[in-house]
């Protein structure tokens, strides 16, 4: 979930790697890389908000570190949300978790209650792993990724995010979303650390999350339920898994080139003279589990007719005990240039459904700060009405601390077109 309490994806109180295992709580030494009790890598970084002692809170709207003891921003006057109403997270390049903007951020996310809902039923979790890459072992086989002694090179940075959206019409869906996000991120990092490829790890994470949500108390026909979408971003690929209508997008990086002839005049004129250039179009990476999509896929209705129907956005797939079976949709995308992988709930994409609309908000200030970009997206959704909870996670590609060879590879591919997602499972859930 978007961590409003200081807990790990397993729900336990958060500790530093030198104090205890994030998964089982077993004591660890500062130089331990794996927990001897459960095998969890101790260099796992899971996002939980932590502020340096004495640091002033940053305003949720303007970003100024000017929030007073009464909860009001001294710069813009906004009363700050509390608890799970709004949570902001950044995982920096060195693995430090922060609630403040960071130029070297490797991931960021925000979950906001919105303007109409009485509570936040979305959930968000982030994780960052630095794992040794497989190397040839005796006999020509590859050593399992994550099994090499500390200090071995090269390493691979994997950044993960999970976004879940509780189904408002079902009781207990806030807990369902939180459990699904916690279970999903924990399963992703465990499987990836043991050498699983991102697609298999993603399928396992969705399956385990579905099982966890199905185990929550509730009636057979009205049990806790949520949607699910996850990202695993590595040096070469972006892997997406989902069930329901939470979405993932690819937004290529926008660069700004200033017109040298427009170096004078008003600030507004100079800003207008700057032309944002986007390296190719954005891409929607997921396909909603919805009634309209099912009707179009089956050939029963045209796209225009299906989406004009009042039932268009009814869910046909979700996590919950009242689902007969869950078939995760999993797809892998190979970007052709640097950019952002985005996962979000429908509270964002209902207002900004097209990749171009998301990109316009993200690259309004091409500052390279994922948390700043997430703030602009949430602000755009709130300005458009904020009818639902709004949650978004952004991961820059390639990962901020990817090895030099991976960065060189991304740079060399900057002018080739991206490889589209592999064809995901299109069968709607029964």
RATA-V414326 format. One record per run of one state. SS is the DSSP state (H for helix, E for strand, - for the rest). FROM is the first residue (numbers start at 1). TO is the last residue. Records with the same first field share a line. If there is no record, write none. Layout:
SS: FROM-TO + FROM-TO
This chain:
-: 1-6 + 8-12 + 14-33 + 35-40 + 42-44 + 47-66 + 68-71 + 74-78 + 80-82 + 93-96 + 99-104 + 113-121 + 133-135 + 137-141 + 143-154 + 167-172 + 194-197 + 215-224 + 234-237 + 244-246 + 253-253 + 259-266 + 279-282 + 285-289 + 299-302 + 309-314 + 316-318 + 321-328 + 335-338 + 345-345 + 350-354 + 366-369 + 384-389 + 398-403 + 413-418 + 420-430
E: 7-7 + 13-13 + 34-34 + 41-41 + 45-46 + 67-67 + 72-73 + 79-79 + 86-92 + 97-98 + 105-112 + 122-132 + 136-136 + 142-142 + 155-166 + 225-233 + 238-243 + 247-252 + 254-258 + 274-278 + 283-284 + 290-290 + 315-315 + 319-320 + 329-334 + 339-344 + 390-397 + 419-419
H: 83-85 + 173-193 + 198-214 + 267-273 + 291-298 + 303-308 + 346-349 + 355-365 + 370-383 + 404-412
